Amino acid sequence: MLKALLCDLDDTIYGPATGLWPAIGRRITDYIVERFGVSREAAEARRSAHYEKYGLTLLGLMHDEQVDPEDYLAFVHDLPLADYLKPDPALSAMLARLPLRKAILTNADAAHAERVLERLGVRRHFSHIIDITAMRFRPKPDVSAYALALERLGVAPHECLFADDLVSNLKGAHDVGILTVWVRPQHEGALPEGVDYQVPDVYSLERIVAERLMLAS
């Protein structure tokens, strides 16, 4: 039976229409421009190269450029969240109705996650925030990230539902036996490998949870 919900943060717990994730992306480029004194075009190219090689720009900057991760994370998340997010009573009510343990699994840092959840008014629903530091900088989709989350929640893989906006992260979770939900506003055709369900927004997770609990009853 389903016992836990594991949820990504950026572009999952809030939707892409907020514009917050693109703003974070611009801050990543700004960081490279300021720290290395390069043009914006060169910074974009360096950012893309690190992402392609490591799957996360931060990892490339750490391994190849000796960047301090705390300095990077503080800089890229230094944004006025009130410009992008507002309290979401509907989200809070939906999470309250889910009879599951709930945790955030994010490749960002805990400070950013705390600010986002507080701004949305949903922090109280999550027992754990598992961030890039807790993962010891082995982020999603590394299997160790999901193993850590399962350990923190005290559940087996088949007892956990994981929601994320990135298929690569979902595939990593699916490979260890976690049920996966792709939170994507628009999708047509067959589901990608590693995706069990697709929903247009985070609110629709309630339907998936209800279906799974009904199947188990």
N, C-alpha and C positions, 0 to 999 in steps of 0.2 A: 504494500500500500504506500501511496505517496505520503511523505512526512515533511519534506522541506522544499522551499523555493530558494534557488540561488539566482541572483539577478545582476546583470551587468549594470553599470551606472550610465555613462555618457551615451546619448542617443538611444537608450533603452528605457531607463526609468523615467526619462523625459523624451519627448519626440524631437526629430531633426528640425522641425519648423521653428524651434526656439532660436536657432542660430548659434547656440553656445559652442557646440563642437567645432564648427568652422572658425569661431573666434579663438578657440584654443589652438587650432591648427596655425592660425596667423601668428600667435604668440610663440609657437615652436620655431617658425621661420625667423621671427624677430630675435629670438634667443641666439640663433646661429649668426645672424647679422651682427649683433652687438658683441657677442663673445669672441668672434673670430675676425671681425672687421672686414667682412666680405660683402659683395653686392647681394641684393635680394634674389636675383636670378641664381647666383652661385649657391646661396643658402638653400634655395628650393631644390637644387640639384643634389646638394650634400644630404639634405633631409631625405630625399627619395632614395638615394643610394643606401643610406643606413637602414631605411625601412625595408627595402628589397632584400638586403643581406641578413638582417636580424629579425625582421617582423615587427620591430618597435624602434622608433628613432632614438629613444633614450639609450637602448642597449648599444647601438652603434656609437653614440657619443661617449658612452662610458668605456667601451672596449677599444675604440680606435682613436678617440680624442681626449681621453682621460678627464672627462667632464664630471664634476661633482653632482650626483643625482639629486641631492637635496636642493642645491642651487637651481638646477634645471626645473624641478617640479614646482618649486615656489614661484619661479618666474612665469612658467607657461600657464599656471592656474590663477595668476594674479589678475582677475577680471571682476567687474562689478556684477555679481550674479543677479541683482535686482533688475538689471537691464535686459535679462534674458529669461528669467524664471519667476514664477509667482506661486504662492501657496495653491495646492491642488487638493481641495477637499474630496473630490471624487476619487482620486487615487488613494488617499488615506482611507476612505470608507471601503474601497475594494480590498485593500491590503488587510484591513481589520476583519473582513469577512472570510479570508482564506485561513482554514484551520491547519496551517503549516508553520514550521519554523522558517524564518526568513533571514537571508544574509545577502550582502553585496559582495560581488567578486569583481574587482576592477584593476586594470593596469595603471590607473592613476594612483595618487597617494591618499591616505586616510583623511588628511586635512581637507582636501578638495571634496571627497565624498561626504564628509560631515557637513560642509557648507552647503552642498547641493541638497542633501536630504533635509537639512534644517530649513532651507529656503522653500522647499516643496511642502514642508510640514508633515513629513513622513518618517523622520528619524526614529521615532519610538517603535516602529514596527519591525526594525531590523536588530537582531541580537548580535550580529557580527558584521564588521566591515573588514574584508580580507583584501589588502592592497598590495601594491608592487613591493613594498618593503617586507611585509609579512611573507610574501612569496620568495624572498631573498633574491629578487630581481631575476626570477625564472617565471615570467608571466604567461598568461593564456597565450597560445594554446598548449603550453608545456603541461604534460600530464601531472606533474608535481603540484601545479596550482589547484587542480581539481581534487587531488588526494588531500591536500591541506584543507580545502573547503569541506570535504566530506568528514574529515576528522573533527573539525571545529563544530560542525552541526551534529555529529554523532549519528550519521545515517549511512546506509549502504548506497551504492550507486543507483540501484533500481528504485530507491525510495526518494530520489531527488529529481526535481525539475529545474532545468537551467535555461534562462532566457537571455539572449544576446542579439545584437544587431549584425554581428559579423559571422559569416558561415565558418570561417577558419577556426574561430573560438568554439563554435558549436560542435564542429567535427572532433576537436580535441576532447571535449566532454563526452561526446557520443562513443568515442573509442574506449572510454573507461566504463561505459555502461550507464551513463546518465541520460535521462530523457531530455530532449532538447526542443526549444521553441525559438524560431527565428522571428524576431520582432522587426518587421519591414512593412512600411506603409503600402507598397504596391509590389505584387509579384504574380506572374502568370506562368503556367506550365508546371512541370514536375518539380518536386522539392529537391534541392541539392543533397548530395551524399552527406550523411551525418545530421540531417535535420528531420525530426519527427513531426513537428507541427510548424505552421506559419500563421502569424497573427498580424493585423495592421498596427496595433499599438499595445502598450502595456496593460491597458484596462481589460483587454481580451484574454489575458491570462486566466481570469476567473472562470471563463468557459472551459478552458483546457483542464484546469484543476478539477472542476465539477465532473467533467467526462471521465477523468482518470479515477476519481473517487467512486463514481458510480460503477465503473467496470470492476473495481476491487470489492464492492459490497455484495 
